[in-house]
């Protein structure tokens, strides 16, 4: 969302943040960082960030960037939900990418879309490079008879960018890492995508060892960095692989799924863990993005591990690999991706997905939609919302002294040091005795190693 705010702001010439608002739990900090990048001094940045945040809270900017979970706050009746829903009357919504493999969350989102379309005259544009018939059917149920727009086959062919290569073994093997390093040493910008943070950290360590002596820049990006370090990394990556040719240079980016959304970057090739087809298509989209390479860019997918790694449904990964085996060695026709997805979302998978979707949709309607009325905030629903969607933040023990110092004079900068994690992970850390702060204090201080290169590293956490 921060990256999208930045890109839309450039499009609209929004130097004063009056036209493009940003709405999420850490928007004040994100706006502050963006203003510092515009060379505001810290005092001016704090003032302007608060001003822009307050304008967004008042629904002033005509364009606002937020996730579907911001909309769900209205349905879960979080405090102030009446203002959210009032703002959504006659609103125009653009959804960029929704995926079937997150079927439970998709059910909540589409039921919210249906409610707003029927009761608030809200209108929706849903865009995706990966539209299986399954999702189209659910969208038609939500929106009645929406217009369907699809590019001509000739346009898909004109915009071909990638050539598919399936590779034996797995990304962290000796041979695979050597191959990735060789591409980097040949002057290519290389994207390496792992499905888990632990695997991404391991790949980063090994590639840093191989490339460190020759000076090839390498960066790691995942969800366990604090805002300060993540912002610095994203800026470095945007400059190295962005539109400004004078700043472009070869780089190796090791990342998790965070690279799939919004970042406007353009690398030469990719090596990735196997994942559902929708996720792979998004990852490929960061390679040869502007079609400046003379030939189609090679995109590499490893055949292993094929069990979903606790992140994805194993059957979706297996179905994806089956399709890719057939397309191995061919240019990727993005116009065929929808048909490929229909092959995957069929039989037992489709039946199970339909059942899960119906169950969650019916429960959501009963608990949230049918009981929705003004002036009836619900603390139990609010707690359920935050546990399901929002996660929490922790302060690494190694940063506590810096945090305490900043908290006295520059509390916004202090917040830059907090690291987002899930409630489940915090519960595990607390049970392991690695939360060093008293239970009632905020933020929780965790005795887990952290540094600006690797982020929060549970692998090295003390027992």
Order of alpha helices (4+ residues) and beta strands (2+ residues): alpha-beta-alpha-alpha-beta-alpha-alpha-beta-alpha-beta-alpha-alpha-beta-alpha-beta-alpha-beta-alpha-beta-beta-alpha-beta-alpha-alpha-alpha-alpha-beta-alpha-alpha-beta-alpha-beta-beta-beta
